[in-house]
Amino acid sequence: MPEVSDTPQPPQRVSRWRKPLFIVVAMALLLPSILAALLFFGVPYLATSVAPNWVKEKTGRDLRIGEATFNPFTLDLSVQKFSLNDGTNSLARFEALDIDGSWASISNWAFTTNRITLTKPQIDARIDPSGSLDWARFIDALPKSNEPPKDDTSIPRMLLNQIEIVDASGRLTDARVVASGSDGKGQSVSLDAISLKLEKLSTLPRDRGEYSLDATLNDQTRVQWKGRVGLNPIDSSGDLIVSNLPIGKTLRLSGAALPLAIDGMATLRANYSVAAGTDFVAVGVGGGKLDLADVSLRNPAAAAVNSSDDIATLKSIELSPLSFSWVKHNASASQPSQISYALEPFNAALGAISVKAAGADPEAAFASLSGAAIDSVSVNVVEQIISVANVRLDGADVNVSRNTRGEMAVPFASLGATPSQKKQPEAAAATETTAGALPWRINAPDIAMERAKIVLRDASFATPQRAAVNLDLVLGVAVATGVKPTALISSRTVKASELTLRDDTAADTPPWLSVKEIRLPQFSTDVLSAKIELPRIEVLTPQLLASLSKTGLDLAEKLALAASDPPQTKASIAPAAAPAKRVSISGVALSNGRLVLADTTLSSPLSHVFEALAINIDRIELDGSKPIVARATTNVAGGGAIKANATFNPIKRDGNAALNAEKVLLAPFSPYLNQNTRLKLNQGEFSSDVKITFDTAPSAAEPWRVNASATLAGVEIFDEVAQANFATWRELSSNDIAIRTDRQRLEISLGDLLLDEAKTRLIIGADRSVNLAQIAKPNTASASTPSPANPNAAPPPMDADGNRGARVKVARLQVTGGDLEFADLSLRPQFGARISDLSGLVVGLSNEPSSRAEVSLEGKVDQFGLARLSGTLAPLGATEYTKLKAVFRNLEMASLTPYSGKFAGRAIKSGKLTLDLDYNIEQRKLKGENSLLIDNLVLGEKIDSPDATNLPLDLAIALLRDSDGKIDLGLPVQGSLDDPQFSYGSLIWKAIGNVLTKIASAPFRALGALLGGSGEAFEAVIFEPGEARLLPPEREKLGKLSKALEKRPQLKLTIEGRFDTARDREALADNILKLEVSKRAGMKPPAANEPLIISFTDAKVQAALDDMAATVGDEAVKLRAKFLPPAGNAVTGLLQNARERVTEKGRAEAAAARAQYYPELFKLIRSKQVVPEFAYAALAGLRAEAIRNTVVGVNNFDASRVSVAAPQPVAQSKADQVATTLALSVK
């Protein structure tokens, strides 16, 4: 309104322009006033009424402003209590907004303020469960212009001085993530106490201002930002510090889908610069440093419930210096849009790293690093190259464990493959999309890790195992992505040292496997290519300790699976098989190895040590496309060397091998022989050459075939009891050993087996024990007694021939230069004999029941004797079938004196012995036809022996020996092998004893048997009682005897004249009486060797007897009355005499009576006849003389070999016979 002055003015002339001017001035004054009034009242109205209604109408949100004022003169605007709400949720609010405008906007031709102050502003943003942001929905709800955007690149002119935001805050709530304590509303992140000051914000050309920002996020994260900014052109630079930023919350709010839940704190320090022009945009960061502290990675599911599970922790990560630039040049008519990137190399330093697996040892991390350094990481975005100068991993420690079910505790293994399977289509699409893009290349030429410690604890075995190794690596990695990705690994150093494998039962358990070092030479290979080439692996100084017990090899027991439930597996769809890769290893070389095998099955454990073990394996194709070829050599600690080579075709599952053992000393293996015997292997060498072919395919008809030669040379077996060698041989060898298997049976065959210069001893001790029986130790029988078999157990399979188990054949056993020493120390004197140069063949040895072996052996006994064994036998059934013939020739019998002295009581001076012994056994029955031939045997002095039989050996020998001085005897023997007392030697000695006993007890019978007869009558010459006359049969007998004695010149005949008192007395009395009767009867006496005969019907004889009847008295009268009764009177007597003379009947009756009477009278008189005693001896002498005369005179036998012994009565007698005995003796 125009002001009115109170001072009176003089009247003026009113111009015609005065009124219009007045109107113009009034309007000029009125319009600003009206405008000021409109602004004064209109701006608050628009803010408090119109704007809320418009927002409500257009967006559906609630806008509320408590109070708004505007001073149109000072251009100051103040807004109080502002709030923008989306339903019940707040979008934005502030306490006050004060804008101090400036009229300099007119002079600057730009919107200008002196100060802008925003007090306690708060921005609230919320992401609903569907992932939609409420602010995005609000902005989308605002009206959109239908006009196309103007192509106007000009920037509005502004000059904002002193912008200040006081106590600002912000909150972002994500309803998709429900955290504990959020009441189900979601997880929130807030910015509190944010203060921002800008000294000048200008869009005027080349006008810059300073700013600073200090904010706190969730009372933890602090953001400090200060610098300078210009808007025309856009240009800003300054420093930014973000400290204590929670990584986990930030990632979760960003919506990044990560397989792991990551927590930790991040601090970023950097200076930056931003510039933008009409044709470019440039961003640069320099001197940056990113620190991550206390970083942890967990399974998302476990992190959500705050449970203990797999976890990885990093103490710190430092990335510095971080410097990069990004420039974009807009397209122009002459060139398209271009973008360039530049990232300066930076370094990364990692502090302690630890990865733990759920269920593993809580005290030991699955993997840990004391630190890591990554130097000079450069990223060329344009050329898409990432280069890392070097990587150093320090203090690496890996601990892997597996439980009894075979499940390995691997961190984050529970993430599974399902998510990746879901993303496969997306990945495929991405691959198709980027197929034409340049591939990324990652180069890390120097990745080093020293003395990394790796430990594996495995409880899935019967004995839990613990493996440990130190690992040194220096690798280079070159990775290229694209249609044909590559991953080239170059190795400068790959070395594993101090590898150990031990029982995980105690901390101090010694390792059973140790390797000093495993290393690989420098190599380079593409692990993503179809063929991966690995270099030769060198294994240095390995050592394996194994133990053999009665239950088996300890390694098999240790590495047997523990008895537990198998791991529960879920059915899953198997992913498509990746293209097969061909992986090859140039070879494996093991050197300076050592194998120690401790055998605890012996009473004293024995260790076998194989030293200088070397194994070389040629190129290995893991797909089996090439056979595996290996060679091995080792030295046996006790002496000797072993070489082997093998070839195996993994696809065909067949191959071959060769094994060569050279001069392996046998003495260290003596405890095996000494375990159950009293024998020791003092020396010997084993050599062999073995060729093996095998085919392990299920359809293979012959899985294994072995052809070999083997030699046991210089063997010396010592008898600890006798303290002398039990057996030795120069060589036991075979050049044709074949072992074959089919699916049912093992067959072992030896073509030729040579036993050369074998020597052994068969000794009978002083206590009559045999050294063979003393070989076994006393407890051997009980220790080796098998436990009772299970009656329900199935028997082993039987082949077509009835043979169970392996079939063994020896085509020919050749024995050369053998030597058998036999000694009997129980005899006095002791006996010893030796069979030397024993040679021969045994053909057809086999364990088949039907097999028959042919035996032919020959040797020298002592100096000039011969021993020979021939025939056939069943090797495994000798008791069922044996037909052997043993022949001994020209054996010197003087050496048999100990036996002859023991059993016969005589020494042997000389003689030669020949034996033919038959061993015929069928069905366990022995029947042998043996013969014994002794040449020129001469017995010596007597020897006292309690076991000797009292036999006239001289006579027996003389009887047995023929005219050539030979004794030839047949000795048949028979017996049952089931007889517990059976002994072939006993049978032979019994047969010999029986022969000698028979000869001694009945020499003439033996002599007769030798002559082909029974010989039963040769020992006596039969005479009739009372007679010295030889009967014709006896004369024939003496003729034969004479001839027999001529063939036994050592025999001497003694005639023992014999008489029988009983029978000879009657005969002598008979002869005396007959001589007297014949004399009285006037008869002529008989000539020599003629019988004396009288007739009792002769009247002269009767008369003579009647005369002699008086000598016996009344007995003769009574006898006569009995046969010839006298007449009662004289008349009767006359009549009786007349009747006997006249009548025939009378004469006959009288003759018959006399024929009965006179013989009885003769007997009566004879019984009374007296025979003198000398008559008996004289009769015996006559008989002996008759024999001698016949032998010497008639048969012309040597009289000097016949003698007559003194007459003797007979020992036994037979009816009507008196035997004069003969005796044989030696000259």
Secondary structure as UniProt FT lines:
FT   TURN            16..17
FT   HELIX           18..45
FT   HELIX           46..50
FT   HELIX           51..59
FT   STRAND          62..71
FT   TURN            72..75
FT   STRAND          76..86
FT   TURN            87..88
FT   STRAND          89..101
FT   HELIX           104..108
FT   STRAND          111..119
FT   STRAND          122..127
FT   TURN            129..130
FT   HELIX           134..141
FT   STRAND          158..174
FT   TURN            175..176
FT   TURN            180..181
FT   TURN            183..184
FT   STRAND          187..202
FT   STRAND          208..217
FT   TURN            218..220
FT   STRAND          221..232
FT   STRAND          234..246
FT   HELIX           247..254
FT   STRAND          261..276
FT   STRAND          280..298
FT   HELIX           300..305
FT   STRAND          311..329
FT   STRAND          338..350
FT   STRAND          353..356
FT   TURN            358..359
FT   TURN            362..363
FT   STRAND          367..369
FT   STRAND          371..380
FT   TURN            381..384
FT   STRAND          385..394
FT   STRAND          397..402
FT   TURN            404..405
FT   TURN            411..412
FT   HELIX           413..415
FT   HELIX           418..433
FT   TURN            434..436
FT   STRAND          441..458
FT   STRAND          465..480
FT   STRAND          486..503
FT   TURN            504..505
FT   TURN            507..508
FT   STRAND          513..520
FT   STRAND          523..526
FT   TURN            527..528
FT   STRAND          531..534
FT   STRAND          537..549
FT   TURN            550..551
FT   STRAND          552..553
FT   HELIX           554..558
FT   STRAND          582..585
FT   STRAND          588..599
FT   TURN            600..601
FT   STRAND          606..617
FT   STRAND          620..621
FT   TURN            622..623
FT   STRAND          628..636
FT   TURN            637..638
FT   STRAND          641..649
FT   TURN            650..653
FT   STRAND          654..665
FT   HELIX           667..669
FT   HELIX           670..674
FT   TURN            675..676
FT   STRAND          679..695
FT   TURN            698..699
FT   STRAND          704..719
FT   TURN            720..723
FT   STRAND          724..741
FT   STRAND          746..756
FT   STRAND          759..764
FT   TURN            766..767
FT   TURN            771..774
FT   TURN            778..779
FT   HELIX           780..784
FT   TURN            791..792
FT   TURN            800..801
FT   STRAND          807..824
FT   TURN            825..826
FT   STRAND          831..846
FT   TURN            849..850
FT   STRAND          853..861
FT   TURN            862..864
FT   STRAND          865..873
FT   TURN            875..876
FT   TURN            878..880
FT   STRAND          881..892
FT   HELIX           893..896
FT   HELIX           897..904
FT   STRAND          906..922
FT   TURN            923..924
FT   STRAND          925..942
FT   TURN            946..947
FT   HELIX           953..960
FT   TURN            963..964
FT   STRAND          966..976
FT   TURN            977..978
FT   TURN            980..981
FT   HELIX           984..1001
FT   HELIX           1003..1010
FT   TURN            1011..1012
FT   TURN            1018..1019
FT   STRAND          1020..1023
FT   TURN            1025..1026
FT   HELIX           1032..1046
FT   TURN            1049..1050
FT   STRAND          1051..1059
FT   HELIX           1061..1080
FT   TURN            1081..1082
FT   TURN            1088..1089
FT   TURN            1096..1097
FT   HELIX           1099..1109
FT   HELIX           1110..1112
FT   HELIX           1114..1123
FT   HELIX           1130..1142
FT   HELIX           1144..1167
FT   HELIX           1173..1188
FT   HELIX           1189..1194
FT   HELIX           1199..1201
FT   STRAND          1202..1209
FT   TURN            1215..1216
FT   STRAND          1217..1226
//
